[in-house]
Structures are given as structure tokens and as C-alpha cells.
Amino acid sequence: MIYFSDPIAAKSELRQLFAEAIVAWGDSAPVRFREESSGWDFQIAMSHADNCSPWGCTLAKAFFPDCGRHDLLLFPKLFTQTRKEIVDTFIHETGHIFGLRHFFAKLSEKAWPSEIFGRHEKFSIMIYGLFSELSKYDREDLRRLYESVWNGSLDNVNGTPIVQFKPFHYALP
């Protein structure tokens, strides 16, 4: 947070941005969040430098759910975007935290084959660019995905078993 002229205000704004992302997912959000100073499952962290390539800059980087501890990593370039783009980035990264892949993962992420679940619509928060908008289909598909796992009707993806786990903080005394 030392990169901000007012770290306390920056932390407050990051809390607000994360809250807006969670609210955007509405009742489809499969987990609840609360801020903890100890026993945390993930933290929001700032990178000291941008992560750019000839194809563009990464604005943020999240993790897929498991029982470990992780960072939701934000790059400085994120804060040069419009407020809408910043909020949309938080919504997108929260989608990863919920376990969602990129809309285009089946085509481009050969090392980790993915299975399309739900509707594959033109607009999705899990893509980049002009069509990156949280849609009612994103919410419906996320809700249906978790309901299918929780009720046992979906127990594998591409032959890989789905394993339900307890978050890291459950293991603490």
C-alpha cells in the first residue's frame, strides 16, 4: 500500500471495490466474505510494477479456490482505468475466486483443458474487452454450477473429480 499517497484511504477504496464486486454477483455468490486480520484465506495485494506484454497489460490476477492461502494481486495499471473498468476487473477476478475460467479457456488454455459449463454467450464478465460485462447468464450459470456440485449431480469435469474442501481458516485453532 506504500505506492499510494494515502494508504488508509486506498485500503478503504479497495474494500469498497471488492464489496461492489460481491454485490454485483448477487445471490449467485457461492460463499460469503468477511475481513479478518488473522486466519485469512486470501489477501488483496499490490504489485510494485505493471505486468505488460506486447499484447497488453494484466490489470489483476486472482486464484482458483482451494484450501490454501493466496493473493488477489492488483497491478498499478488497474488504477489508470475508468472506475467502471476497475469494478469490472474486480468482478472478473472474483469470478476466478469462485472457480470460473475465462470464457475463451477451451480454445486458448491448452495446458489446462476446460469444459464449457452453462451458456456460452457473447457477453460475459469472464472475457476481456468490449464484451466483458457481467450478465444474468454469468450469475445463473455460477448458481447452477455450485448447486450441481452441492447436490451431487456434478462430481467431475473432464473426468477430474470435483473435491469439496474447507477453506484454510477452518484449519486454524
Short mmCIF file of the C-alpha atoms (twelve columns), coordinates in Angstrom:
data_MODEL
# 
_entry.id   MODEL 
# 
loop_
_atom_site.group_PDB 
_atom_site.id 
_atom_site.type_symbol 
_atom_site.label_atom_id 
_atom_site.label_alt_id 
_atom_site.label_comp_id 
_atom_site.label_asym_id 
_atom_site.label_seq_id 
_atom_site.Cartn_x 
_atom_site.Cartn_y 
_atom_site.Cartn_z 
_atom_site.pdbx_PDB_model_num 
ATOM 1   C CA . MET A 1   0.000   0.000   0.000   1 
ATOM 2   C CA . ILE A 2   3.065   2.271   0.173   1 
ATOM 3   C CA . TYR A 3   2.554   3.095   -3.525  1 
ATOM 4   C CA . PHE A 4   -0.500  5.187   -2.645  1 
ATOM 5   C CA . SER A 5   -0.128  8.711   -1.281  1 
ATOM 6   C CA . ASP A 6   -2.803  7.889   1.323   1 
ATOM 7   C CA . PRO A 7   -2.600  4.138   2.152   1 
ATOM 8   C CA . ILE A 8   -5.519  4.268   4.608   1 
ATOM 9   C CA . ALA A 9   -7.809  5.837   2.010   1 
ATOM 10  C CA . ALA A 10  -6.553  3.339   -0.582  1 
ATOM 11  C CA . LYS A 11  -7.418  0.400   1.692   1 
ATOM 12  C CA . SER A 12  -10.872 1.849   2.225   1 
ATOM 13  C CA . GLU A 13  -11.377 2.203   -1.532  1 
ATOM 14  C CA . LEU A 14  -10.164 -1.376  -2.159  1 
ATOM 15  C CA . ARG A 15  -12.677 -2.645  0.396   1 
ATOM 16  C CA . GLN A 16  -15.394 -0.699  -1.431  1 
ATOM 17  C CA . LEU A 17  -14.354 -2.061  -4.846  1 
ATOM 18  C CA . PHE A 18  -14.323 -5.637  -3.549  1 
ATOM 19  C CA . ALA A 19  -17.727 -5.114  -1.908  1 
ATOM 20  C CA . GLU A 20  -19.148 -3.794  -5.185  1 
ATOM 21  C CA . ALA A 21  -17.855 -6.887  -6.983  1 
ATOM 22  C CA . ILE A 22  -19.501 -9.232  -4.471  1 
ATOM 23  C CA . VAL A 23  -22.781 -7.304  -4.600  1 
ATOM 24  C CA . ALA A 24  -22.717 -7.477  -8.412  1 
ATOM 25  C CA . TRP A 25  -22.718 -11.295 -8.281  1 
ATOM 26  C CA . GLY A 26  -25.835 -11.052 -6.096  1 
ATOM 27  C CA . ASP A 27  -27.350 -14.203 -4.651  1 
ATOM 28  C CA . SER A 28  -25.352 -16.347 -7.071  1 
ATOM 29  C CA . ALA A 29  -22.193 -15.754 -4.989  1 
ATOM 30  C CA . PRO A 30  -21.493 -19.229 -3.567  1 
ATOM 31  C CA . VAL A 31  -19.574 -18.071 -0.492  1 
ATOM 32  C CA . ARG A 32  -19.646 -15.201 1.965   1 
ATOM 33  C CA . PHE A 33  -16.714 -12.967 2.760   1 
ATOM 34  C CA . ARG A 34  -15.615 -11.208 5.902   1 
ATOM 35  C CA . GLU A 35  -12.465 -9.310  6.676   1 
ATOM 36  C CA . GLU A 36  -10.078 -10.958 9.137   1 
ATOM 37  C CA . SER A 37  -6.679  -9.756  10.293  1 
ATOM 38  C CA . SER A 38  -5.603  -13.331 11.073  1 
ATOM 39  C CA . GLY A 39  -6.737  -16.673 9.739   1 
ATOM 40  C CA . TRP A 40  -7.277  -15.270 6.268   1 
ATOM 41  C CA . ASP A 41  -7.800  -17.356 3.130   1 
ATOM 42  C CA . PHE A 42  -6.599  -14.642 0.761   1 
ATOM 43  C CA . GLN A 43  -5.421  -11.091 0.846   1 
ATOM 44  C CA . ILE A 44  -5.568  -8.229  -1.597  1 
ATOM 45  C CA . ALA A 45  -2.006  -7.297  -2.529  1 
ATOM 46  C CA . MET A 46  -0.439  -4.626  -4.726  1 
ATOM 47  C CA . SER A 47  2.317   -5.392  -7.185  1 
ATOM 48  C CA . HIS A 48  5.156   -2.888  -7.261  1 
ATOM 49  C CA . ALA A 49  5.206   -2.916  -11.086 1 
ATOM 50  C CA . ASP A 50  2.912   -3.450  -14.035 1 
ATOM 51  C CA . ASN A 51  2.727   -6.782  -15.852 1 
ATOM 52  C CA . CYS A 52  2.677   -5.857  -19.541 1 
ATOM 53  C CA . SER A 53  3.485   -7.665  -22.756 1 
ATOM 54  C CA . PRO A 54  3.197   -6.715  -26.428 1 
ATOM 55  C CA . TRP A 55  -0.457  -7.868  -26.250 1 
ATOM 56  C CA . GLY A 56  -1.427  -5.625  -23.351 1 
ATOM 57  C CA . CYS A 57  -1.262  -5.260  -19.594 1 
ATOM 58  C CA . THR A 58  -2.653  -7.519  -16.904 1 
ATOM 59  C CA . LEU A 59  -4.744  -5.427  -14.521 1 
ATOM 60  C CA . ALA A 60  -5.166  -8.010  -11.763 1 
ATOM 61  C CA . LYS A 61  -4.587  -11.694 -11.084 1 
ATOM 62  C CA . ALA A 62  -6.674  -13.972 -8.881  1 
ATOM 63  C CA . PHE A 63  -6.538  -17.627 -7.914  1 
ATOM 64  C CA . PHE A 64  -8.842  -20.600 -8.156  1 
ATOM 65  C CA . PRO A 65  -10.374 -21.857 -4.922  1 
ATOM 66  C CA . ASP A 66  -8.584  -24.418 -2.794  1 
ATOM 67  C CA . CYS A 67  -7.683  -24.777 0.868   1 
ATOM 68  C CA . GLY A 68  -4.534  -22.658 0.643   1 
ATOM 69  C CA . ARG A 69  -3.670  -19.029 1.228   1 
ATOM 70  C CA . HIS A 70  -3.455  -16.743 -1.779  1 
ATOM 71  C CA . ASP A 71  -3.246  -13.185 -3.057  1 
ATOM 72  C CA . LEU A 72  -5.664  -11.262 -5.215  1 
ATOM 73  C CA . LEU A 73  -2.863  -9.336  -6.924  1 
ATOM 74  C CA . LEU A 74  -3.520  -5.860  -8.301  1 
ATOM 75  C CA . PHE A 75  -1.177  -4.158  -10.771 1 
ATOM 76  C CA . PRO A 76  -0.707  -0.357  -10.823 1 
ATOM 77  C CA . LYS A 77  -2.092  -0.155  -14.398 1 
ATOM 78  C CA . LEU A 78  -5.524  -1.080  -12.980 1 
ATOM 79  C CA . PHE A 79  -5.797  2.330   -11.347 1 
ATOM 80  C CA . THR A 80  -5.312  4.179   -14.650 1 
ATOM 81  C CA . GLN A 81  -8.623  2.741   -15.895 1 
ATOM 82  C CA . THR A 82  -12.115 4.170   -15.570 1 
ATOM 83  C CA . ARG A 83  -13.983 3.354   -12.364 1 
ATOM 84  C CA . LYS A 84  -16.294 1.027   -14.335 1 
ATOM 85  C CA . GLU A 85  -13.306 -0.900  -15.723 1 
ATOM 86  C CA . ILE A 86  -11.801 -1.165  -12.234 1 
ATOM 87  C CA . VAL A 87  -15.069 -2.513  -10.781 1 
ATOM 88  C CA . ASP A 88  -15.499 -4.887  -13.743 1 
ATOM 89  C CA . THR A 89  -11.951 -6.157  -13.151 1 
ATOM 90  C CA . PHE A 90  -12.801 -6.860  -9.506  1 
ATOM 91  C CA . ILE A 91  -15.974 -8.686  -10.628 1 
ATOM 92  C CA . HIS A 92  -13.936 -10.738 -13.152 1 
ATOM 93  C CA . GLU A 93  -11.264 -11.650 -10.595 1 
ATOM 94  C CA . THR A 94  -13.938 -12.562 -8.059  1 
ATOM 95  C CA . GLY A 95  -15.293 -14.923 -10.716 1 
ATOM 96  C CA . HIS A 96  -11.903 -16.685 -10.662 1 
ATOM 97  C CA . ILE A 97  -12.044 -16.868 -6.860  1 
ATOM 98  C CA . PHE A 98  -15.412 -18.611 -7.290  1 
ATOM 99  C CA . GLY A 99  -13.712 -21.068 -9.677  1 
ATOM 100 C CA . LEU A 100 -14.686 -19.659 -13.072 1 
ATOM 101 C CA . ARG A 101 -12.360 -19.896 -16.052 1 
ATOM 102 C CA . HIS A 102 -12.043 -17.454 -18.906 1 
ATOM 103 C CA . PHE A 103 -14.832 -17.638 -21.459 1 
ATOM 104 C CA . PHE A 104 -12.194 -18.489 -24.092 1 
ATOM 105 C CA . ALA A 105 -10.339 -21.089 -21.975 1 
ATOM 106 C CA . LYS A 106 -11.432 -24.100 -24.031 1 
ATOM 107 C CA . LEU A 107 -9.776  -22.582 -27.089 1 
ATOM 108 C CA . SER A 108 -6.683  -20.923 -25.665 1 
ATOM 109 C CA . GLU A 109 -5.652  -22.634 -22.443 1 
ATOM 110 C CA . LYS A 110 -4.388  -25.946 -23.839 1 
ATOM 111 C CA . ALA A 111 -2.303  -26.863 -20.782 1 
ATOM 112 C CA . TRP A 112 -5.434  -26.979 -18.601 1 
ATOM 113 C CA . PRO A 113 -8.344  -28.158 -20.764 1 
ATOM 114 C CA . SER A 114 -11.629 -26.706 -19.645 1 
ATOM 115 C CA . GLU A 115 -15.206 -27.750 -20.015 1 
ATOM 116 C CA . ILE A 116 -17.825 -25.228 -21.035 1 
ATOM 117 C CA . PHE A 117 -20.476 -25.122 -18.349 1 
ATOM 118 C CA . GLY A 118 -23.720 -23.314 -18.946 1 
ATOM 119 C CA . ARG A 119 -24.364 -20.823 -21.694 1 
ATOM 120 C CA . HIS A 120 -21.517 -19.631 -23.845 1 
ATOM 121 C CA . GLU A 121 -22.865 -16.184 -24.637 1 
ATOM 122 C CA . LYS A 122 -21.233 -13.249 -26.406 1 
ATOM 123 C CA . PHE A 123 -21.262 -11.087 -23.264 1 
ATOM 124 C CA . SER A 124 -19.588 -12.498 -20.161 1 
ATOM 125 C CA . ILE A 125 -17.566 -10.966 -17.363 1 
ATOM 126 C CA . MET A 126 -15.104 -13.836 -17.847 1 
ATOM 127 C CA . ILE A 127 -13.767 -12.452 -21.152 1 
ATOM 128 C CA . TYR A 128 -11.743 -9.353  -21.967 1 
ATOM 129 C CA . GLY A 129 -12.545 -6.256  -23.953 1 
ATOM 130 C CA . LEU A 130 -15.795 -4.775  -25.187 1 
ATOM 131 C CA . PHE A 131 -17.882 -7.874  -24.461 1 
ATOM 132 C CA . SER A 132 -16.713 -8.169  -20.856 1 
ATOM 133 C CA . GLU A 133 -19.946 -7.461  -18.995 1 
ATOM 134 C CA . LEU A 134 -21.472 -9.317  -16.080 1 
ATOM 135 C CA . SER A 135 -24.645 -10.870 -17.452 1 
ATOM 136 C CA . LYS A 136 -27.632 -12.616 -15.968 1 
ATOM 137 C CA . TYR A 137 -26.245 -15.769 -17.617 1 
ATOM 138 C CA . ASP A 138 -22.968 -15.445 -15.682 1 
ATOM 139 C CA . ARG A 139 -24.970 -15.301 -12.449 1 
ATOM 140 C CA . GLU A 140 -27.347 -18.118 -13.423 1 
ATOM 141 C CA . ASP A 141 -24.511 -20.389 -14.557 1 
ATOM 142 C CA . LEU A 142 -22.489 -19.787 -11.371 1 
ATOM 143 C CA . ARG A 143 -25.523 -20.539 -9.214  1 
ATOM 144 C CA . ARG A 144 -26.288 -23.712 -11.187 1 
ATOM 145 C CA . LEU A 145 -22.650 -24.849 -11.099 1 
ATOM 146 C CA . TYR A 146 -22.472 -24.722 -7.305  1 
ATOM 147 C CA . GLU A 147 -25.941 -26.182 -6.824  1 
ATOM 148 C CA . SER A 148 -24.941 -29.102 -9.081  1 
ATOM 149 C CA . VAL A 149 -21.785 -29.757 -7.046  1 
ATOM 150 C CA . TRP A 150 -23.534 -29.396 -3.697  1 
ATOM 151 C CA . ASN A 151 -26.401 -31.734 -4.636  1 
ATOM 152 C CA . GLY A 152 -24.015 -34.316 -6.127  1 
ATOM 153 C CA . SER A 153 -25.274 -34.189 -9.709  1 
ATOM 154 C CA . LEU A 154 -21.896 -32.825 -10.890 1 
ATOM 155 C CA . ASP A 155 -18.965 -34.747 -9.442  1 
ATOM 156 C CA . ASN A 156 -16.300 -34.353 -12.136 1 
ATOM 157 C CA . VAL A 157 -15.210 -32.141 -15.003 1 
ATOM 158 C CA . ASN A 158 -13.475 -33.819 -17.948 1 
ATOM 159 C CA . GLY A 159 -13.012 -36.899 -15.747 1 
ATOM 160 C CA . THR A 160 -11.305 -34.913 -12.991 1 
ATOM 161 C CA . PRO A 161 -13.155 -35.385 -9.701  1 
ATOM 162 C CA . ILE A 162 -14.579 -32.311 -8.026  1 
ATOM 163 C CA . VAL A 163 -13.339 -32.201 -4.460  1 
ATOM 164 C CA . GLN A 164 -15.113 -30.056 -1.918  1 
ATOM 165 C CA . PHE A 165 -12.781 -28.640 0.714   1 
ATOM 166 C CA . LYS A 166 -12.772 -26.492 3.798   1 
ATOM 167 C CA . PRO A 167 -11.055 -23.119 3.457   1 
ATOM 168 C CA . PHE A 168 -7.667  -22.526 5.068   1 
ATOM 169 C CA . HIS A 169 -9.096  -20.627 8.034   1 
ATOM 170 C CA . TYR A 170 -11.076 -23.710 9.151   1 
ATOM 171 C CA . ALA A 171 -7.785  -25.473 9.902   1 
ATOM 172 C CA . LEU A 172 -6.660  -22.857 12.395  1 
ATOM 173 C CA . PRO A 173 -7.055  -23.424 16.142  1 
# 
